[in-house]
Amino acid sequence: MECPLRRRRVTSIAFSVLVVLSVAGFALFDGQAEVPPVPGHGETDVALVTLSKAERRLELLDGDGAVVARYEVALGSSPVGHKQREGDGRTPEGRYLLDWRNPRSAFHLSLHLSYPDAVDTKAADARGEDPGGMIMIHGMRNGLGWIGAAHRLMDWTDGCIAVTNEEIREIWSLVPNGTPIEIRS
């Protein structure tokens, strides 16, 4: 005769193993899809990217200023105000360029903002501070893409602009390197 306590324990262990293997599978294969092609200038309609920090809204605009695509985002953990220094949790404000991209970052695809510019660097130097850098538009941390849109429930980055993995794939394929981005409070 089998003991009910033993059966319950075996079932619990089997379920735990299944959960761990499922999470490991998501982590292993999340974001491993083929990297979308990088568009050249003139291959897409996107001429400008804008970010309203207060509205947590990123927009891709064509040359006439019409919205091509719109995304809700999460920002740095202390998003109010312009980025002043490394580690302040702020997303910079102003006009920058999306100057290069990383298909193999710790986050699912990332597009780099040209922060800090000469003005940011000079201001930080005058304060004796490091202005920070490596501000990106990116997807979820690799292995956590399953979180999806729920990531927008709070601002969680170190100053970057976060979207879902599906959204960063679309942005990646629509925005050429060298596209300006305007960030306002």
C-alpha positions in Angstrom: 0.0 0.0 0.0 1.4 3.4 -1.1 1.6 6.2 1.5 -0.5 9.3 0.5 2.2 11.6 2.0 4.9 9.9 -0.2 2.7 10.3 -3.3 2.1 14.0 -2.5 5.8 14.5 -2.0 6.7 12.8 -5.3 4.0 14.8 -7.1 5.3 18.1 -5.6 8.9 17.3 -6.6 7.9 16.3 -10.1 5.9 19.6 -10.5 8.8 21.6 -9.2 11.2 20.0 -11.7 8.7 20.7 -14.5 8.5 24.4 -13.5 12.3 24.7 -13.3 12.7 23.0 -16.7 10.0 25.3 -18.2 11.7 28.4 -16.9 15.1 27.2 -18.1 13.6 26.5 -21.5 12.2 30.1 -21.7 15.6 31.5 -20.6 17.5 29.4 -23.1 15.4 30.1 -26.1 14.0 33.5 -25.4 15.3 36.1 -27.9 17.2 33.5 -29.9 15.2 34.2 -33.1 17.0 35.6 -36.1 18.0 39.3 -35.8 15.8 41.5 -38.0 17.5 43.3 -40.9 19.0 46.7 -40.3 17.3 49.3 -42.6 19.3 51.8 -44.5 18.3 55.5 -44.9 15.5 55.8 -47.4 14.4 52.2 -46.9 11.8 53.1 -44.3 9.6 56.1 -43.6 11.1 56.8 -40.1 12.9 60.1 -40.0 12.6 60.9 -36.3 12.0 59.1 -33.0 10.4 61.0 -30.1 10.1 60.1 -26.4 7.7 61.8 -24.0 9.0 60.8 -20.6 5.9 62.0 -18.7 3.6 60.0 -21.0 6.0 57.0 -21.2 5.5 57.1 -25.0 7.9 56.5 -27.8 6.9 57.4 -31.3 8.5 56.8 -34.7 7.7 59.7 -37.1 8.0 60.0 -40.9 9.5 63.0 -42.7 6.1 64.9 -42.5 5.8 64.3 -38.7 3.1 61.7 -39.0 3.2 58.8 -36.5 4.4 55.6 -38.1 4.4 53.6 -34.8 3.8 54.2 -31.1 5.0 52.3 -28.1 4.5 52.4 -24.3 7.8 52.3 -22.5 9.5 51.9 -19.1 12.3 54.3 -18.2 15.0 54.7 -15.6 14.1 54.2 -12.0 14.2 58.0 -11.3 13.0 59.4 -14.6 12.2 63.0 -13.7 14.8 65.5 -15.0 17.8 65.3 -17.3 20.4 62.7 -16.7 23.3 64.3 -14.7 25.6 61.4 -13.8 26.3 57.7 -13.9 23.9 55.8 -11.7 21.2 58.5 -11.3 18.5 56.3 -12.9 17.5 59.1 -15.3 16.8 59.0 -19.0 18.5 62.0 -20.7 16.5 64.8 -22.3 17.4 66.6 -25.5 18.3 65.6 -29.1 20.6 62.7 -29.7 21.2 60.2 -32.5 20.5 56.5 -32.5 24.0 55.8 -33.7 24.7 52.1 -33.4 23.0 48.9 -32.4 23.9 45.7 -30.5 22.2 42.4 -31.6 23.9 40.5 -28.7 23.4 42.7 -25.7 22.2 41.5 -22.2 18.8 42.8 -23.3 16.9 41.6 -26.4 18.4 43.8 -29.1 19.5 47.4 -28.3 19.8 50.7 -30.1 22.4 53.2 -28.6 21.7 56.9 -28.0 24.6 59.2 -28.6 24.4 60.4 -24.9 26.5 62.0 -23.6 27.2 64.7 -26.1 29.8 67.4 -25.7 27.4 69.6 -23.7 26.5 66.8 -21.3 30.2 65.9 -20.9 31.3 69.5 -20.2 28.5 70.0 -17.6 29.4 66.7 -15.8 33.1 67.6 -15.9 32.3 71.0 -14.3 30.6 69.1 -11.5 33.4 66.6 -11.2 31.1 63.7 -12.1 30.9 61.0 -14.7 28.0 61.7 -17.1 27.2 58.0 -17.6 26.5 56.5 -20.9 25.3 53.4 -22.7 21.7 54.6 -22.8 19.8 52.3 -25.1 16.4 51.5 -26.4 16.1 47.8 -25.7 13.8 44.8 -25.1 13.7 42.7 -22.0 16.7 41.2 -20.3 17.6 38.0 -22.1 15.5 35.1 -20.7 12.7 37.4 -19.4 10.9 38.2 -22.6 7.9 36.2 -21.3 7.2 39.2 -19.0 6.0 41.1 -22.0 4.0 44.3 -21.5 3.9 43.8 -17.7 7.4 45.3 -17.6 5.7 48.7 -18.0 4.1 48.5 -14.6 7.1 50.3 -13.2 10.2 52.1 -14.3 13.1 49.6 -13.9 16.0 50.5 -16.1 19.2 52.4 -15.2 18.2 55.2 -17.6 17.4 53.2 -20.8 14.1 53.1 -22.7 12.6 49.6 -22.5 9.9 48.0 -24.7 8.8 44.4 -25.2 10.9 42.1 -27.3 8.3 42.1 -30.1 8.4 46.0 -30.1 12.2 46.2 -30.2 12.3 43.8 -33.2 9.9 46.2 -35.0 11.8 49.3 -34.0 15.1 47.6 -35.0 13.7 46.9 -38.5 12.2 50.4 -39.0 14.8 52.8 -37.6 18.1 53.3 -39.5 21.4 54.1 -37.7 21.8 57.9 -37.5 18.1 58.6 -36.9 17.6 61.5 -34.5 15.8 61.0 -31.2 14.2 63.9 -29.3 13.5 63.2 -25.6 11.4 65.6 -23.6 10.2 65.5 -20.0 
